[in-house]
Amino acid sequence: MPLPLSFVLLALAGGPAPAEEAGLAALETRWHDCVRQAFGGQAFGMERRAAQRAALAACKPHEDAYVRAMLAAQEAEARARTTRSVVARARDWAIGAAGSARAALGGVMDRLRW
């Protein structure tokens, strides 16, 4: 038996999954750890700015993975907000339509009673 459209829309309206958020946090942690380790491993006496640039360059793949995941999570959240908005408008329309039908039916019933 197929699910009604309202149930499907409500299921799609959920936010990012906790596993997705945990994966994002893990990527961020991995990137930060890489930068700390790469910075700490620079040659003694190296200029601080040069050491920072070298550490960031060494950890560029970790940074790229983190940024890609963060952008994907933001895009998923934007889609979820849009879906929630569509569901809310559909719900409001359905409630309004039901109210109009009830009022029309009530008017017919009142006329039939007289």
C-alpha positions as CSV (number, residue, x, y, z in Angstrom):
1,M,0.0,0.0,0.0
2,P,1.6,3.3,-1.0
3,L,2.2,6.0,1.6
4,P,0.0,9.1,1.3
5,L,1.9,12.1,0.0
6,S,1.6,14.0,3.3
7,F,3.6,11.2,5.1
8,V,6.3,11.3,2.4
9,L,6.6,15.1,2.6
10,L,6.8,15.0,6.4
11,A,9.5,12.4,6.2
12,L,11.5,14.5,3.7
13,A,11.1,17.6,5.9
14,G,13.5,16.4,8.6
15,G,16.8,18.2,9.2
16,P,20.3,16.8,8.8
17,A,20.8,13.4,10.3
18,P,22.9,13.2,13.5
19,A,25.3,10.8,11.7
20,E,25.9,13.5,9.1
21,E,26.6,16.1,11.8
22,A,29.0,13.6,13.5
23,G,30.8,13.0,10.2
24,L,31.1,16.8,9.8
25,A,32.6,17.2,13.3
26,A,35.0,14.3,12.7
27,L,36.2,15.9,9.4
28,E,36.7,19.2,11.2
29,T,38.6,17.5,14.0
30,R,40.8,15.6,11.6
31,W,41.6,18.8,9.7
32,H,42.5,20.7,12.9
33,D,44.6,17.8,14.2
34,C,46.5,17.7,10.9
35,V,47.2,21.4,11.0
36,R,48.5,21.2,14.6
37,Q,50.7,18.3,13.8
38,A,52.0,19.8,10.6
39,F,52.7,23.1,12.3
40,G,54.4,21.4,15.2
41,G,56.6,19.4,12.8
42,Q,58.0,22.5,11.0
43,A,61.7,23.2,11.2
44,F,62.9,25.0,14.3
45,G,63.6,28.7,13.5
46,M,61.3,28.8,10.5
47,E,59.4,32.1,10.3
48,R,55.9,31.7,11.9
49,R,53.9,32.8,8.9
50,A,55.9,30.5,6.6
51,A,55.3,27.6,9.0
52,Q,51.6,28.4,9.1
53,R,51.3,28.5,5.3
54,A,53.3,25.2,5.1
55,A,51.0,23.5,7.6
56,L,47.9,24.7,5.9
57,A,49.2,23.6,2.5
58,A,50.1,20.1,3.9
59,C,46.6,19.7,5.2
60,K,44.8,21.0,2.1
61,P,43.1,17.7,1.3
62,H,41.6,17.5,4.9
63,E,40.4,21.1,4.6
64,D,38.8,20.5,1.2
65,A,37.0,17.4,2.5
66,Y,35.7,19.3,5.5
67,V,34.5,22.3,3.3
68,R,32.8,20.0,0.8
69,A,31.0,18.2,3.6
70,M,30.0,21.5,5.3
71,L,28.6,23.0,2.0
72,A,26.7,19.7,1.4
73,A,25.2,19.9,4.9
74,Q,24.2,23.5,4.4
75,E,22.6,22.7,1.0
76,A,20.7,19.8,2.6
77,E,19.5,22.0,5.4
78,A,18.3,24.6,2.8
79,R,16.4,21.9,0.9
80,A,14.9,20.7,4.2
81,R,13.7,24.2,5.0
82,T,12.2,24.5,1.6
83,T,10.4,21.2,2.0
84,R,9.1,22.2,5.4
85,S,7.8,25.4,3.9
86,V,6.0,23.5,1.2
87,V,4.5,21.0,3.7
88,A,3.3,23.9,5.9
89,R,1.7,25.6,2.9
90,A,0.0,22.3,1.8
91,R,-1.2,21.8,5.4
92,D,-2.6,25.3,5.6
93,W,-4.3,24.9,2.3
94,A,-5.8,21.6,3.3
95,I,-7.1,23.0,6.6
96,G,-8.6,26.0,4.8
97,A,-10.2,23.8,2.2
98,A,-11.6,21.5,4.9
99,G,-13.0,24.6,6.7
100,S,-14.6,25.9,3.5
101,A,-16.1,22.6,2.8
102,R,-17.4,22.3,6.3
103,A,-18.9,25.8,6.1
104,A,-20.6,25.1,2.8
105,L,-21.9,21.8,4.0
106,G,-23.2,23.5,7.2
107,G,-25.0,26.1,5.1
108,V,-26.7,23.4,3.0
109,M,-27.7,21.5,6.2
110,D,-29.1,24.7,7.7
111,R,-31.2,25.3,4.5
112,L,-32.5,21.7,4.5
113,R,-33.7,22.0,8.1
114,W,-36.0,24.9,7.4
